Amino acid sequence: MTADVDPRPVVCFLCTGNAARSVMARTMLADRTPQYRAIGAGTLVLEGHPMSQRTRRALERLGLHDGTHRSRQFGPDHATADLVVAMEPEHVQWVRRNYPEAASRTGTLLRLVRDLPTEGTLGERVAGLGLAEVAAEGREEVVDPASGDQAVFDSCVDVLDGLIDRLILRLP
């Protein structure tokens, strides 16, 4: 984000409500790699809400905590992130419609852990993916645990745990 004094590249995790998936992924990346600034947002957010209790408990299973989280609607500041990591194809489509300037830097987490090259700068590697034109596939979804019980949230955090580790291997 260019207006920020923090020189680290920004990775923005995007889900629907910014209360579960993007919170989990952002917290994991922030905890595991200091080279990136991890932020999160949602496409349909009740602004300023804390994460759900089920999200908090799922993160605690991994020894992670973020007591300061408040939900944020994806906006112009988020659109300047170096990489926008969407939890499902619908989020990619939403960015393309609402923030086309960020479309070339927005992909699903599953696509990025599969296709993001490991050589070159982050900007060069992301640009090489052609994300603004690539079709986002339905199978590229991290399932939203929103209406599930604690076991569904625990399962989601376990899925994200492995995916974030794979993403970190692809980041410099």
PABAMAR-160420 format. One record per residue (C-alpha): residue number from 0; z, y, x. Coordinates in steps of 0.05 Angstrom, whole numbers, padded with zeros to 5 digits. Layout:
// residues N
<NUM,<Z,Y,X>>
...
END
This chain:
// residues 172
<0,<00000,00000,00000>>
<1,<-00025,00060,00037>>
<2,<00026,00112,00014>>
<3,<00084,00069,00039>>
<4,<00114,00079,00108>>
<5,<00123,00004,00117>>
<6,<00064,-00017,00161>>
<7,<00064,-00090,00142>>
<8,<00008,-00117,00098>>
<9,<00027,-00121,00025>>
<10,<00021,-00185,-00016>>
<11,<00029,-00175,-00090>>
<12,<00045,-00235,-00134>>
<13,<00020,-00228,-00205>>
<14,<00040,-00266,-00268>>
<15,<00046,-00247,-00341>>
<16,<00116,-00220,-00351>>
<17,<00140,-00212,-00278>>
<18,<00201,-00252,-00297>>
<19,<00189,-00322,-00269>>
<20,<00128,-00345,-00228>>
<21,<00114,-00279,-00191>>
<22,<00189,-00269,-00179>>
<23,<00197,-00339,-00150>>
<24,<00135,-00333,-00105>>
<25,<00153,-00262,-00082>>
<26,<00224,-00283,-00065>>
<27,<00200,-00343,-00026>>
<28,<00149,-00305,00015>>
<29,<00198,-00248,00030>>
<30,<00250,-00299,00053>>
<31,<00202,-00340,00096>>
<32,<00158,-00290,00132>>
<33,<00177,-00220,00155>>
<34,<00105,-00203,00174>>
<35,<00087,-00186,00102>>
<36,<00116,-00141,00049>>
<37,<00121,-00182,-00015>>
<38,<00120,-00148,-00083>>
<39,<00110,-00172,-00153>>
<40,<00083,-00149,-00220>>
<41,<00059,-00173,-00287>>
<42,<00001,-00162,-00334>>
<43,<00043,-00155,-00397>>
<44,<00113,-00132,-00378>>
<45,<00175,-00106,-00410>>
<46,<00188,-00056,-00355>>
<47,<00254,-00057,-00318>>
<48,<00282,-00124,-00342>>
<49,<00319,-00170,-00293>>
<50,<00292,-00240,-00280>>
<51,<00310,-00293,-00330>>
<52,<00373,-00334,-00320>>
<53,<00330,-00397,-00314>>
<54,<00289,-00364,-00258>>
<55,<00353,-00343,-00222>>
<56,<00382,-00414,-00227>>
<57,<00316,-00445,-00203>>
<58,<00315,-00399,-00142>>
<59,<00388,-00414,-00127>>
<60,<00369,-00488,-00121>>
<61,<00330,-00467,-00059>>
<62,<00385,-00421,-00034>>
<63,<00346,-00358,-00054>>
<64,<00371,-00297,-00092>>
<65,<00343,-00230,-00112>>
<66,<00396,-00190,-00149>>
<67,<00354,-00126,-00149>>
<68,<00292,-00152,-00185>>
<69,<00267,-00111,-00244>>
<70,<00202,-00128,-00279>>
<71,<00143,-00083,-00264>>
<72,<00076,-00074,-00298>>
<73,<00018,-00081,-00250>>
<74,<-00008,-00010,-00237>>
<75,<-00045,00034,-00187>>
<76,<00006,00023,-00132>>
<77,<-00001,-00053,-00138>>
<78,<-00077,-00047,-00138>>
<79,<-00074,-00022,-00067>>
<80,<-00041,-00086,-00041>>
<81,<-00077,-00121,00015>>
<82,<-00076,-00186,-00025>>
<83,<-00062,-00198,-00099>>
<84,<-00041,-00270,-00112>>
<85,<-00049,-00288,-00186>>
<86,<-00014,-00347,-00219>>
<87,<-00073,-00363,-00265>>
<88,<-00146,-00347,-00275>>
<89,<-00131,-00302,-00335>>
<90,<-00093,-00256,-00288>>
<91,<-00153,-00251,-00242>>
<92,<-00196,-00232,-00302>>
<93,<-00144,-00180,-00323>>
<94,<-00147,-00147,-00254>>
<95,<-00223,-00147,-00256>>
<96,<-00222,-00111,-00324>>
<97,<-00165,-00063,-00311>>
<98,<-00166,-00051,-00235>>
<99,<-00236,-00069,-00211>>
<100,<-00221,-00035,-00144>>
<101,<-00172,-00093,-00130>>
<102,<-00218,-00149,-00153>>
<103,<-00243,-00164,-00083>>
<104,<-00171,-00176,-00060>>
<105,<-00147,-00216,-00120>>
<106,<-00148,-00292,-00124>>
<107,<-00107,-00348,-00153>>
<108,<-00053,-00378,-00110>>
<109,<-00086,-00446,-00114>>
<110,<-00153,-00418,-00091>>
<111,<-00121,-00380,-00034>>
<112,<-00081,-00439,-00007>>
<113,<-00146,-00479,-00009>>
<114,<-00198,-00429,00015>>
<115,<-00166,-00371,00055>>
<116,<-00191,-00376,00126>>
<117,<-00141,-00373,00183>>
<118,<-00183,-00335,00234>>
<119,<-00191,-00259,00236>>
<120,<-00151,-00203,00204>>
<121,<-00125,-00212,00133>>
<122,<-00174,-00160,00107>>
<123,<-00233,-00196,00140>>
<124,<-00211,-00264,00114>>
<125,<-00199,-00240,00043>>
<126,<-00266,-00202,00042>>
<127,<-00302,-00264,00064>>
<128,<-00279,-00302,00003>>
<129,<-00321,-00258,-00045>>
<130,<-00264,-00259,-00095>>
<131,<-00293,-00205,-00140>>
<132,<-00352,-00250,-00157>>
<133,<-00323,-00320,-00153>>
<134,<-00309,-00356,-00219>>
<135,<-00235,-00368,-00230>>
<136,<-00227,-00440,-00252>>
<137,<-00178,-00464,-00306>>
<138,<-00149,-00515,-00259>>
<139,<-00124,-00459,-00213>>
<140,<-00063,-00446,-00256>>
<141,<00011,-00449,-00238>>
<142,<00038,-00466,-00307>>
<143,<00082,-00413,-00338>>
<144,<00152,-00441,-00350>>
<145,<00169,-00384,-00399>>
<146,<00186,-00424,-00461>>
<147,<00214,-00484,-00424>>
<148,<00284,-00506,-00410>>
<149,<00317,-00505,-00341>>
<150,<00282,-00568,-00319>>
<151,<00214,-00535,-00331>>
<152,<00235,-00475,-00288>>
<153,<00261,-00522,-00234>>
<154,<00195,-00558,-00234>>
<155,<00158,-00492,-00229>>
<156,<00200,-00469,-00169>>
<157,<00187,-00536,-00136>>
<158,<00111,-00528,-00145>>
<159,<00114,-00457,-00119>>
<160,<00158,-00478,-00060>>
<161,<00102,-00522,-00033>>
<162,<00046,-00473,-00049>>
<163,<00081,-00414,-00015>>
<164,<00092,-00456,00047>>
<165,<00017,-00472,00047>>
<166,<-00001,-00399,00036>>
<167,<00043,-00378,00095>>
<168,<00004,-00427,00140>>
<169,<-00059,-00389,00121>>
<170,<-00030,-00320,00134>>
<171,<-00029,-00295,00207>>
END
